[in-house]
Amino acid sequence: MPKLKTHRGAAKRFSVTGSGKIKRNKAYKGHLLTGKPSKRMRKLRKGGLVSDAQYDNVKKLLPYMF
């Protein structure tokens, strides 16, 4: 069998925690930032975890990260 290729775009956006969960960055920080409150921007700085619904999809993109 041939080796599986890692999806390079996904590899740059996700990382795995020690317990096997997938970390991600929050969205809505790219542009049109002047209209967004400072409180919202502070909350967007913190990362999040990939939801259970998307976990399997992301795992397929990153075959050797687990």
PQR file of N, CA, C, O and H, with PARSE charges and radii, in Angstrom:
ATOM      1  N   MET A   1       0.837  -1.195   0.000 -0.4000 1.5000
ATOM      2  CA  MET A   1       0.000   0.000   0.000 -0.0000 2.0000
ATOM      3  C   MET A   1       0.877   1.253   0.000  0.5500 1.7000
ATOM      4  O   MET A   1       1.916   1.290   0.659 -0.5500 1.4000
ATOM      5  N   PRO A   2       0.459   2.262  -0.732 -0.5600 1.5000
ATOM      6  CA  PRO A   2       1.225   3.511  -0.705  0.2800 2.0000
ATOM      7  C   PRO A   2       1.005   4.254   0.614  0.5500 1.7000
ATOM      8  O   PRO A   2       0.018   4.033   1.316 -0.5500 1.4000
ATOM      9  N   LYS A   3       1.930   5.119   0.921 -0.4000 1.5000
ATOM     10  CA  LYS A   3       1.787   5.929   2.121 -0.0000 2.0000
ATOM     11  C   LYS A   3       0.685   6.952   1.912  0.5500 1.7000
ATOM     12  O   LYS A   3       0.426   7.379   0.787 -0.5500 1.4000
ATOM     13  H   LYS A   3       2.731   5.298   0.350  0.4000 1.0000
ATOM     14  N   LEU A   4       0.033   7.343   3.009 -0.4000 1.5000
ATOM     15  CA  LEU A   4      -0.983   8.392   2.961 -0.0000 2.0000
ATOM     16  C   LEU A   4      -0.292   9.743   3.075  0.5500 1.7000
ATOM     17  O   LEU A   4       0.695   9.890   3.796 -0.5500 1.4000
ATOM     18  H   LEU A   4       0.243   6.996   3.923  0.4000 1.0000
ATOM     19  N   LYS A   5      -0.812  10.713   2.365 -0.4000 1.5000
ATOM     20  CA  LYS A   5      -0.248  12.060   2.448 -0.0000 2.0000
ATOM     21  C   LYS A   5      -1.010  12.886   3.472  0.5500 1.7000
ATOM     22  O   LYS A   5      -2.237  12.824   3.556 -0.5500 1.4000
ATOM     23  H   LYS A   5      -1.614  10.594   1.779  0.4000 1.0000
ATOM     24  N   THR A   6      -0.264  13.657   4.246 -0.4000 1.5000
ATOM     25  CA  THR A   6      -0.852  14.602   5.184 -0.0000 2.0000
ATOM     26  C   THR A   6      -1.370  15.797   4.413  0.5500 1.7000
ATOM     27  O   THR A   6      -0.701  16.290   3.504 -0.5500 1.4000
ATOM     28  H   THR A   6       0.732  13.707   4.179  0.4000 1.0000
ATOM     29  N   HIS A   7      -2.553  16.266   4.764 -0.4000 1.5000
ATOM     30  CA  HIS A   7      -3.101  17.484   4.167 -0.0000 2.0000
ATOM     31  C   HIS A   7      -2.346  18.665   4.765  0.5500 1.7000
ATOM     32  O   HIS A   7      -2.518  18.987   5.941 -0.5500 1.4000
ATOM     33  H   HIS A   7      -3.097  15.866   5.502  0.4000 1.0000
ATOM     34  N   ARG A   8      -1.509  19.308   3.952 -0.4000 1.5000
ATOM     35  CA  ARG A   8      -0.588  20.317   4.477 -0.0000 2.0000
ATOM     36  C   ARG A   8      -1.314  21.539   5.028  0.5500 1.7000
ATOM     37  O   ARG A   8      -0.849  22.150   5.990 -0.5500 1.4000
ATOM     38  H   ARG A   8      -1.369  19.046   2.997  0.4000 1.0000
ATOM     39  N   GLY A   9      -2.445  21.902   4.433 -0.4000 1.5000
ATOM     40  CA  GLY A   9      -3.214  23.036   4.952 -0.0000 2.0000
ATOM     41  C   GLY A   9      -3.737  22.741   6.347  0.5500 1.7000
ATOM     42  O   GLY A   9      -3.711  23.604   7.225 -0.5500 1.4000
ATOM     43  H   GLY A   9      -2.823  21.405   3.651  0.4000 1.0000
ATOM     44  N   ALA A  10      -4.213  21.513   6.547 -0.4000 1.5000
ATOM     45  CA  ALA A  10      -4.730  21.127   7.859 -0.0000 2.0000
ATOM     46  C   ALA A  10      -3.596  21.011   8.872  0.5500 1.7000
ATOM     47  O   ALA A  10      -3.777  21.353  10.041 -0.5500 1.4000
ATOM     48  H   ALA A  10      -4.234  20.812   5.834  0.4000 1.0000
ATOM     49  N   ALA A  11      -2.432  20.535   8.442 -0.4000 1.5000
ATOM     50  CA  ALA A  11      -1.304  20.357   9.355 -0.0000 2.0000
ATOM     51  C   ALA A  11      -0.853  21.700   9.938  0.5500 1.7000
ATOM     52  O   ALA A  11      -0.362  21.757  11.065 -0.5500 1.4000
ATOM     53  H   ALA A  11      -2.285  20.258   7.492  0.4000 1.0000
ATOM     54  N   LYS A  12      -1.020  22.773   9.170 -0.4000 1.5000
ATOM     55  CA  LYS A  12      -0.623  24.095   9.649 -0.0000 2.0000
ATOM     56  C   LYS A  12      -1.659  24.688  10.592  0.5500 1.7000
ATOM     57  O   LYS A  12      -1.351  25.624  11.330 -0.5500 1.4000
ATOM     58  H   LYS A  12      -1.419  22.727   8.254  0.4000 1.0000
ATOM     59  N   ARG A  13      -2.875  24.168  10.583 -0.4000 1.5000
ATOM     60  CA  ARG A  13      -3.965  24.766  11.354 -0.0000 2.0000
ATOM     61  C   ARG A  13      -4.326  24.005  12.622  0.5500 1.7000
ATOM     62  O   ARG A  13      -4.942  24.572  13.524 -0.5500 1.4000
ATOM     63  H   ARG A  13      -3.125  23.408   9.983  0.4000 1.0000
ATOM     64  N   PHE A  14      -3.957  22.742  12.705 -0.4000 1.5000
ATOM     65  CA  PHE A  14      -4.342  21.925  13.848 -0.0000 2.0000
ATOM     66  C   PHE A  14      -3.121  21.346  14.535  0.5500 1.7000
ATOM     67  O   PHE A  14      -2.087  21.120  13.906 -0.5500 1.4000
ATOM     68  H   PHE A  14      -3.457  22.282  11.971  0.4000 1.0000
ATOM     69  N   SER A  15      -3.250  21.107  15.836 -0.4000 1.5000
ATOM     70  CA  SER A  15      -2.225  20.380  16.571 -0.0000 2.0000
ATOM     71  C   SER A  15      -2.934  19.479  17.576  0.5500 1.7000
ATOM     72  O   SER A  15      -4.101  19.693  17.904 -0.5500 1.4000
ATOM     73  H   SER A  15      -4.090  21.291  16.347  0.4000 1.0000
ATOM     74  N   VAL A  16      -2.216  18.473  18.058 -0.4000 1.5000
ATOM     75  CA  VAL A  16      -2.808  17.470  18.934 -0.0000 2.0000
ATOM     76  C   VAL A  16      -2.315  17.680  20.357  0.5500 1.7000
ATOM     77  O   VAL A  16      -1.128  17.913  20.581 -0.5500 1.4000
ATOM     78  H   VAL A  16      -1.268  18.299  17.791  0.4000 1.0000
ATOM     79  N   THR A  17      -3.230  17.596  21.318 -0.4000 1.5000
ATOM     80  CA  THR A  17      -2.863  17.717  22.726 -0.0000 2.0000
ATOM     81  C   THR A  17      -2.333  16.381  23.221  0.5500 1.7000
ATOM     82  O   THR A  17      -2.375  15.385  22.499 -0.5500 1.4000
ATOM     83  H   THR A  17      -4.195  17.407  21.136  0.4000 1.0000
ATOM     84  N   GLY A  18      -1.840  16.359  24.440 -0.4000 1.5000
ATOM     85  CA  GLY A  18      -1.315  15.135  25.003 -0.0000 2.0000
ATOM     86  C   GLY A  18      -2.360  14.053  25.172  0.5500 1.7000
ATOM     87  O   GLY A  18      -2.045  12.865  25.105 -0.5500 1.4000
ATOM     88  H   GLY A  18      -1.806  17.169  25.026  0.4000 1.0000
ATOM     89  N   SER A  19      -3.614  14.456  25.392 -0.4000 1.5000
ATOM     90  CA  SER A  19      -4.682  13.479  25.595 -0.0000 2.0000
ATOM     91  C   SER A  19      -5.340  13.067  24.278  0.5500 1.7000
ATOM     92  O   SER A  19      -6.284  12.277  24.277 -0.5500 1.4000
ATOM     93  H   SER A  19      -3.870  15.421  25.446  0.4000 1.0000
ATOM     94  N   GLY A  20      -4.844  13.602  23.150 -0.4000 1.5000
ATOM     95  CA  GLY A  20      -5.355  13.180  21.851 -0.0000 2.0000
ATOM     96  C   GLY A  20      -6.436  14.058  21.269  0.5500 1.7000
ATOM     97  O   GLY A  20      -6.976  13.745  20.208 -0.5500 1.4000
ATOM     98  H   GLY A  20      -4.077  14.244  23.151  0.4000 1.0000
ATOM     99  N   LYS A  21      -6.769  15.156  21.940 -0.4000 1.5000
ATOM    100  CA  LYS A  21      -7.748  16.085  21.385 -0.0000 2.0000
ATOM    101  C   LYS A  21      -7.049  16.965  20.345  0.5500 1.7000
ATOM    102  O   LYS A  21      -5.825  17.102  20.353 -0.5500 1.4000
ATOM    103  H   LYS A  21      -6.330  15.409  22.802  0.4000 1.0000
ATOM    104  N   ILE A  22      -7.840  17.556  19.458 -0.4000 1.5000
ATOM    105  CA  ILE A  22      -7.264  18.384  18.392 -0.0000 2.0000
ATOM    106  C   ILE A  22      -7.536  19.852  18.703  0.5500 1.7000
ATOM    107  O   ILE A  22      -8.685  20.264  18.863 -0.5500 1.4000
ATOM    108  H   ILE A  22      -8.834  17.445  19.452  0.4000 1.0000
ATOM    109  N   LYS A  23      -6.455  20.636  18.788 -0.4000 1.5000
ATOM    110  CA  LYS A  23      -6.569  22.073  19.036 -0.0000 2.0000
ATOM    111  C   LYS A  23      -6.739  22.810  17.716  0.5500 1.7000
ATOM    112  O   LYS A  23      -6.248  22.368  16.677 -0.5500 1.4000
ATOM    113  H   LYS A  23      -5.522  20.301  18.659  0.4000 1.0000
ATOM    114  N   ARG A  24      -7.437  23.934  17.768 -0.4000 1.5000
ATOM    115  CA  ARG A  24      -7.642  24.770  16.595 -0.0000 2.0000
ATOM    116  C   ARG A  24      -7.671  26.224  17.039  0.5500 1.7000
ATOM    117  O   ARG A  24      -7.794  26.520  18.228 -0.5500 1.4000
ATOM    118  H   ARG A  24      -7.836  24.292  18.612  0.4000 1.0000
ATOM    119  N   ASN A  25      -7.555  27.132  16.067 -0.4000 1.5000
ATOM    120  CA  ASN A  25      -7.695  28.549  16.359 -0.0000 2.0000
ATOM    121  C   ASN A  25      -9.123  28.975  16.074  0.5500 1.7000
ATOM    122  O   ASN A  25      -9.823  28.349  15.278 -0.5500 1.4000
ATOM    123  H   ASN A  25      -7.455  26.891  15.102  0.4000 1.0000
ATOM    124  N   LYS A  26      -9.550  30.048  16.734 -0.4000 1.5000
ATOM    125  CA  LYS A  26     -10.890  30.562  16.523 -0.0000 2.0000
ATOM    126  C   LYS A  26     -10.947  31.323  15.198  0.5500 1.7000
ATOM    127  O   LYS A  26      -9.939  31.852  14.731 -0.5500 1.4000
ATOM    128  H   LYS A  26      -8.982  30.557  17.381  0.4000 1.0000
ATOM    129  N   ALA A  27     -12.119  31.369  14.611 -0.4000 1.5000
ATOM    130  CA  ALA A  27     -12.334  32.073  13.354 -0.0000 2.0000
ATOM    131  C   ALA A  27     -12.745  33.528  13.628  0.5500 1.7000
ATOM    132  O   ALA A  27     -12.830  33.939  14.785 -0.5500 1.4000
ATOM    133  H   ALA A  27     -12.938  30.939  14.991  0.4000 1.0000
ATOM    134  N   TYR A  28     -12.997  34.294  12.580 -0.4000 1.5000
ATOM    135  CA  TYR A  28     -13.495  35.681  12.635 -0.0000 2.0000
ATOM    136  C   TYR A  28     -12.454  36.667  13.139  0.5500 1.7000
ATOM    137  O   TYR A  28     -12.812  37.671  13.755 -0.5500 1.4000
ATOM    138  H   TYR A  28     -12.928  33.960  11.640  0.4000 1.0000
ATOM    139  N   LYS A  29     -11.163  36.405  12.890 -0.4000 1.5000
ATOM    140  CA  LYS A  29     -10.128  37.352  13.279 -0.0000 2.0000
ATOM    141  C   LYS A  29      -9.362  37.886  12.084  0.5500 1.7000
ATOM    142  O   LYS A  29      -8.315  38.509  12.259 -0.5500 1.4000
ATOM    143  H   LYS A  29     -10.872  35.590  12.389  0.4000 1.0000
ATOM    144  N   GLY A  30      -9.855  37.659  10.873 -0.4000 1.5000
ATOM    145  CA  GLY A  30      -9.076  37.958   9.682 -0.0000 2.0000
ATOM    146  C   GLY A  30      -9.170  39.387   9.184  0.5500 1.7000
ATOM    147  O   GLY A  30      -8.163  39.983   8.802 -0.5500 1.4000
ATOM    148  H   GLY A  30     -10.705  37.153  10.731  0.4000 1.0000
ATOM    149  N   HIS A  31     -10.384  39.944   9.187 -0.4000 1.5000
ATOM    150  CA  HIS A  31     -10.566  41.279   8.621 -0.0000 2.0000
ATOM    151  C   HIS A  31     -11.829  41.889   9.209  0.5500 1.7000
ATOM    152  O   HIS A  31     -12.552  41.234   9.959 -0.5500 1.4000
ATOM    153  H   HIS A  31     -11.202  39.460   9.497  0.4000 1.0000
ATOM    154  N   LEU A  32     -12.091  43.147   8.866 -0.4000 1.5000
ATOM    155  CA  LEU A  32     -13.233  43.903   9.418 -0.0000 2.0000
ATOM    156  C   LEU A  32     -13.186  43.926  10.950  0.5500 1.7000
ATOM    157  O   LEU A  32     -14.191  43.697  11.623 -0.5500 1.4000
ATOM    158  H   LEU A  32     -11.504  43.679   8.257  0.4000 1.0000
ATOM    159  N   LEU A  33     -11.997  44.208  11.478 -0.4000 1.5000
ATOM    160  CA  LEU A  33     -11.810  44.100  12.920 -0.0000 2.0000
ATOM    161  C   LEU A  33     -12.256  45.346  13.683  0.5500 1.7000
ATOM    162  O   LEU A  33     -12.463  45.282  14.895 -0.5500 1.4000
ATOM    163  H   LEU A  33     -11.181  44.395  10.931  0.4000 1.0000
ATOM    164  N   THR A  34     -12.406  46.469  12.997 -0.4000 1.5000
ATOM    165  CA  THR A  34     -12.749  47.706  13.711 -0.0000 2.0000
ATOM    166  C   THR A  34     -14.166  47.658  14.258  0.5500 1.7000
ATOM    167  O   THR A  34     -14.463  48.336  15.241 -0.5500 1.4000
ATOM    168  H   THR A  34     -12.238  46.520  12.013  0.4000 1.0000
ATOM    169  N   GLY A  35     -15.030  46.891  13.662 -0.4000 1.5000
ATOM    170  CA  GLY A  35     -16.412  46.823  14.130 -0.0000 2.0000
ATOM    171  C   GLY A  35     -16.636  45.789  15.212  0.5500 1.7000
ATOM    172  O   GLY A  35     -17.750  45.659  15.719 -0.5500 1.4000
ATOM    173  H   GLY A  35     -14.788  46.340  12.863  0.4000 1.0000
ATOM    174  N   LYS A  36     -15.613  45.061  15.572 -0.4000 1.5000
ATOM    175  CA  LYS A  36     -15.782  43.999  16.567 -0.0000 2.0000
ATOM    176  C   LYS A  36     -15.271  44.494  17.916  0.5500 1.7000
ATOM    177  O   LYS A  36     -14.187  45.073  17.989 -0.5500 1.4000
ATOM    178  H   LYS A  36     -14.708  45.166  15.160  0.4000 1.0000
ATOM    179  N   PRO A  37     -16.030  44.276  18.975 -0.5600 1.5000
ATOM    180  CA  PRO A  37     -15.632  44.786  20.293  0.2800 2.0000
ATOM    181  C   PRO A  37     -14.349  44.146  20.806  0.5500 1.7000
ATOM    182  O   PRO A  37     -14.015  43.019  20.440 -0.5500 1.4000
ATOM    183  N   SER A  38     -13.641  44.871  21.652 -0.4000 1.5000
ATOM    184  CA  SER A  38     -12.387  44.386  22.221 -0.0000 2.0000
ATOM    185  C   SER A  38     -12.605  43.112  23.018  0.5500 1.7000
ATOM    186  O   SER A  38     -11.761  42.216  23.011 -0.5500 1.4000
ATOM    187  H   SER A  38     -13.913  45.786  21.950  0.4000 1.0000
ATOM    188  N   LYS A  39     -13.730  43.031  23.702 -0.4000 1.5000
ATOM    189  CA  LYS A  39     -14.032  41.850  24.507 -0.0000 2.0000
ATOM    190  C   LYS A  39     -14.123  40.607  23.616  0.5500 1.7000
ATOM    191  O   LYS A  39     -13.629  39.536  23.969 -0.5500 1.4000
ATOM    192  H   LYS A  39     -14.415  43.759  23.708  0.4000 1.0000
ATOM    193  N   ARG A  40     -14.756  40.772  22.472 -0.4000 1.5000
ATOM    194  CA  ARG A  40     -14.888  39.647  21.540 -0.0000 2.0000
ATOM    195  C   ARG A  40     -13.525  39.234  20.997  0.5500 1.7000
ATOM    196  O   ARG A  40     -13.231  38.045  20.875 -0.5500 1.4000
ATOM    197  H   ARG A  40     -15.157  41.642  22.185  0.4000 1.0000
ATOM    198  N   MET A  41     -12.688  40.230  20.670 -0.4000 1.5000
ATOM    199  CA  MET A  41     -11.365  39.922  20.119 -0.0000 2.0000
ATOM    200  C   MET A  41     -10.488  39.211  21.152  0.5500 1.7000
ATOM    201  O   MET A  41      -9.706  38.328  20.801 -0.5500 1.4000
ATOM    202  H   MET A  41     -12.927  41.196  20.769  0.4000 1.0000
ATOM    203  N   ARG A  42     -10.620  39.596  22.427 -0.4000 1.5000
ATOM    204  CA  ARG A  42      -9.868  38.926  23.485 -0.0000 2.0000
ATOM    205  C   ARG A  42     -10.268  37.460  23.582  0.5500 1.7000
ATOM    206  O   ARG A  42      -9.417  36.587  23.754 -0.5500 1.4000
ATOM    207  H   ARG A  42     -11.255  40.313  22.712  0.4000 1.0000
ATOM    208  N   LYS A  43     -11.561  37.196  23.472 -0.4000 1.5000
ATOM    209  CA  LYS A  43     -12.037  35.807  23.557 -0.0000 2.0000
ATOM    210  C   LYS A  43     -11.599  34.999  22.341  0.5500 1.7000
ATOM    211  O   LYS A  43     -11.402  33.788  22.444 -0.5500 1.4000
ATOM    212  H   LYS A  43     -12.252  37.905  23.333  0.4000 1.0000
ATOM    213  N   LEU A  44     -11.446  35.652  21.193 -0.4000 1.5000
ATOM    214  CA  LEU A  44     -11.031  34.945  19.979 -0.0000 2.0000
ATOM    215  C   LEU A  44      -9.547  34.586  20.006  0.5500 1.7000
ATOM    216  O   LEU A  44      -9.100  33.729  19.243 -0.5500 1.4000
ATOM    217  H   LEU A  44     -11.607  36.635  21.109  0.4000 1.0000
ATOM    218  N   ARG A  45      -8.773  35.248  20.895 -0.4000 1.5000
ATOM    219  CA  ARG A  45      -7.348  34.939  20.981 -0.0000 2.0000
ATOM    220  C   ARG A  45      -7.105  33.524  21.470  0.5500 1.7000
ATOM    221  O   ARG A  45      -6.170  32.856  21.030 -0.5500 1.4000
ATOM    222  H   ARG A  45      -9.136  35.944  21.514  0.4000 1.0000
ATOM    223  N   LYS A  46      -7.946  33.075  22.377 -0.4000 1.5000
ATOM    224  CA  LYS A  46      -7.786  31.732  22.928 -0.0000 2.0000
ATOM    225  C   LYS A  46      -8.163  30.701  21.884  0.5500 1.7000
ATOM    226  O   LYS A  46      -9.073  30.916  21.083 -0.5500 1.4000
ATOM    227  H   LYS A  46      -8.705  33.618  22.735  0.4000 1.0000
ATOM    228  N   GLY A  47      -7.470  29.601  21.898 -0.4000 1.5000
ATOM    229  CA  GLY A  47      -7.792  28.531  20.969 -0.0000 2.0000
ATOM    230  C   GLY A  47      -9.030  27.769  21.410  0.5500 1.7000
ATOM    231  O   GLY A  47      -9.608  28.047  22.460 -0.5500 1.4000
ATOM    232  H   GLY A  47      -6.731  29.427  22.549  0.4000 1.0000
ATOM    233  N   GLY A  48      -9.424  26.811  20.596 -0.4000 1.5000
ATOM    234  CA  GLY A  48     -10.540  25.945  20.934 -0.0000 2.0000
ATOM    235  C   GLY A  48     -10.185  24.525  20.566  0.5500 1.7000
ATOM    236  O   GLY A  48      -9.078  24.247  20.106 -0.5500 1.4000
ATOM    237  H   GLY A  48      -8.954  26.585  19.742  0.4000 1.0000
ATOM    238  N   LEU A  49     -11.128  23.631  20.769 -0.4000 1.5000
ATOM    239  CA  LEU A  49     -10.942  22.236  20.400 -0.0000 2.0000
ATOM    240  C   LEU A  49     -11.898  21.902  19.262  0.5500 1.7000
ATOM    241  O   LEU A  49     -12.982  22.477  19.158 -0.5500 1.4000
ATOM    242  H   LEU A  49     -12.028  23.856  21.143  0.4000 1.0000
ATOM    243  N   VAL A  50     -11.493  20.983  18.423 -0.4000 1.5000
ATOM    244  CA  VAL A  50     -12.348  20.530  17.331 -0.0000 2.0000
ATOM    245  C   VAL A  50     -13.518  19.761  17.943  0.5500 1.7000
ATOM    246  O   VAL A  50     -13.329  18.946  18.846 -0.5500 1.4000
ATOM    247  H   VAL A  50     -10.613  20.515  18.507  0.4000 1.0000
ATOM    248  N   SER A  51     -14.735  20.027  17.440 -0.4000 1.5000
ATOM    249  CA  SER A  51     -15.926  19.387  17.985 -0.0000 2.0000
ATOM    250  C   SER A  51     -15.946  17.904  17.640  0.5500 1.7000
ATOM    251  O   SER A  51     -15.228  17.446  16.751 -0.5500 1.4000
ATOM    252  H   SER A  51     -14.888  20.689  16.707  0.4000 1.0000
ATOM    253  N   ASP A  52     -16.779  17.168  18.357 -0.4000 1.5000
ATOM    254  CA  ASP A  52     -16.915  15.729  18.112 -0.0000 2.0000
ATOM    255  C   ASP A  52     -17.415  15.453  16.700  0.5500 1.7000
ATOM    256  O   ASP A  52     -17.049  14.446  16.094 -0.5500 1.4000
ATOM    257  H   ASP A  52     -17.363  17.540  19.079  0.4000 1.0000
ATOM    258  N   ALA A  53     -18.255  16.349  16.176 -0.4000 1.5000
ATOM    259  CA  ALA A  53     -18.817  16.157  14.842 -0.0000 2.0000
ATOM    260  C   ALA A  53     -17.738  16.238  13.766  0.5500 1.7000
ATOM    261  O   ALA A  53     -17.835  15.559  12.744 -0.5500 1.4000
ATOM    262  H   ALA A  53     -18.553  17.167  16.669  0.4000 1.0000
ATOM    263  N   GLN A  54     -16.709  17.062  13.984 -0.4000 1.5000
ATOM    264  CA  GLN A  54     -15.672  17.267  12.981 -0.0000 2.0000
ATOM    265  C   GLN A  54     -14.398  16.464  13.253  0.5500 1.7000
ATOM    266  O   GLN A  54     -13.491  16.436  12.421 -0.5500 1.4000
ATOM    267  H   GLN A  54     -16.631  17.614  14.814  0.4000 1.0000
ATOM    268  N   TYR A  55     -14.330  15.814  14.413 -0.4000 1.5000
ATOM    269  CA  TYR A  55     -13.107  15.140  14.833 -0.0000 2.0000
ATOM    270  C   TYR A  55     -12.636  14.113  13.806  0.5500 1.7000
ATOM    271  O   TYR A  55     -11.460  14.095  13.442 -0.5500 1.4000
ATOM    272  H   TYR A  55     -15.066  15.837  15.088  0.4000 1.0000
ATOM    273  N   ASP A  56     -13.543  13.260  13.339 -0.4000 1.5000
ATOM    274  CA  ASP A  56     -13.160  12.203  12.395 -0.0000 2.0000
ATOM    275  C   ASP A  56     -12.695  12.778  11.064  0.5500 1.7000
ATOM    276  O   ASP A  56     -11.769  12.250  10.448 -0.5500 1.4000
ATOM    277  H   ASP A  56     -14.498  13.274  13.635  0.4000 1.0000
ATOM    278  N   ASN A  57     -13.333  13.860  10.616 -0.4000 1.5000
ATOM    279  CA  ASN A  57     -12.935  14.487   9.354 -0.0000 2.0000
ATOM    280  C   ASN A  57     -11.514  15.024   9.436  0.5500 1.7000
ATOM    281  O   ASN A  57     -10.727  14.829   8.510 -0.5500 1.4000
ATOM    282  H   ASN A  57     -14.085  14.289  11.117  0.4000 1.0000
ATOM    283  N   VAL A  58     -11.179  15.694  10.525 -0.4000 1.5000
ATOM    284  CA  VAL A  58      -9.844  16.263  10.686 -0.0000 2.0000
ATOM    285  C   VAL A  58      -8.818  15.149  10.843  0.5500 1.7000
ATOM    286  O   VAL A  58      -7.698  15.254  10.342 -0.5500 1.4000
ATOM    287  H   VAL A  58     -11.819  15.852  11.276  0.4000 1.0000
ATOM    288  N   LYS A  59      -9.201  14.086  11.538 -0.4000 1.5000
ATOM    289  CA  LYS A  59      -8.283  12.965  11.758 -0.0000 2.0000
ATOM    290  C   LYS A  59      -7.880  12.319  10.444  0.5500 1.7000
ATOM    291  O   LYS A  59      -6.746  11.860  10.303 -0.5500 1.4000
ATOM    292  H   LYS A  59     -10.110  14.001  11.945  0.4000 1.0000
ATOM    293  N   LYS A  60      -8.792  12.277   9.480 -0.4000 1.5000
ATOM    294  CA  LYS A  60      -8.463  11.709   8.163 -0.0000 2.0000
ATOM    295  C   LYS A  60      -7.436  12.568   7.425  0.5500 1.7000
ATOM    296  O   LYS A  60      -6.606  12.045   6.681 -0.5500 1.4000
ATOM    297  H   LYS A  60      -9.713  12.650   9.595  0.4000 1.0000
ATOM    298  N   LEU A  61      -7.493  13.871   7.628 -0.4000 1.5000
ATOM    299  CA  LEU A  61      -6.557  14.771   6.961 -0.0000 2.0000
ATOM    300  C   LEU A  61      -5.148  14.674   7.548  0.5500 1.7000
ATOM    301  O   LEU A  61      -4.172  15.022   6.882 -0.5500 1.4000
ATOM    302  H   LEU A  61      -8.168  14.295   8.232  0.4000 1.0000
ATOM    303  N   LEU A  62      -5.041  14.208   8.779 -0.4000 1.5000
ATOM    304  CA  LEU A  62      -3.763  14.163   9.482 -0.0000 2.0000
ATOM    305  C   LEU A  62      -3.466  12.721   9.920  0.5500 1.7000
ATOM    306  O   LEU A  62      -3.518  12.425  11.113 -0.5500 1.4000
ATOM    307  H   LEU A  62      -5.833  13.926   9.319  0.4000 1.0000
ATOM    308  N   PRO A  63      -3.160  11.830   8.989 -0.5600 1.5000
ATOM    309  CA  PRO A  63      -3.061  10.418   9.330  0.2800 2.0000
ATOM    310  C   PRO A  63      -1.930  10.048  10.276  0.5500 1.7000
ATOM    311  O   PRO A  63      -2.045   9.048  10.985 -0.5500 1.4000
ATOM    312  N   TYR A  64      -0.846  10.807  10.320 -0.4000 1.5000
ATOM    313  CA  TYR A  64       0.308  10.409  11.135 -0.0000 2.0000
ATOM    314  C   TYR A  64       0.476  11.276  12.379  0.5500 1.7000
ATOM    315  O   TYR A  64       1.522  11.227  13.026 -0.5500 1.4000
ATOM    316  H   TYR A  64      -0.753  11.620   9.744  0.4000 1.0000
ATOM    317  N   MET A  65      -0.521  12.054  12.716 -0.4000 1.5000
ATOM    318  CA  MET A  65      -0.413  12.947  13.860 -0.0000 2.0000
ATOM    319  C   MET A  65      -0.904  12.277  15.137  0.5500 1.7000
ATOM    320  O   MET A  65      -0.782  12.859  16.215 -0.5500 1.4000
ATOM    321  H   MET A  65      -1.371  12.093  12.190  0.4000 1.0000
ATOM    322  N   PHE A  66      -1.454  11.070  15.044 -0.4000 1.5000
ATOM    323  CA  PHE A  66      -2.033  10.419  16.227 -0.0000 2.0000
ATOM    324  C   PHE A  66      -1.281   9.153  16.577  0.5500 1.7000
ATOM    325  O   PHE A  66      -1.629   8.476  17.544 -0.5500 1.4000
ATOM    326  H   PHE A  66      -1.553  10.598  14.168  0.4000 1.0000
TER
END
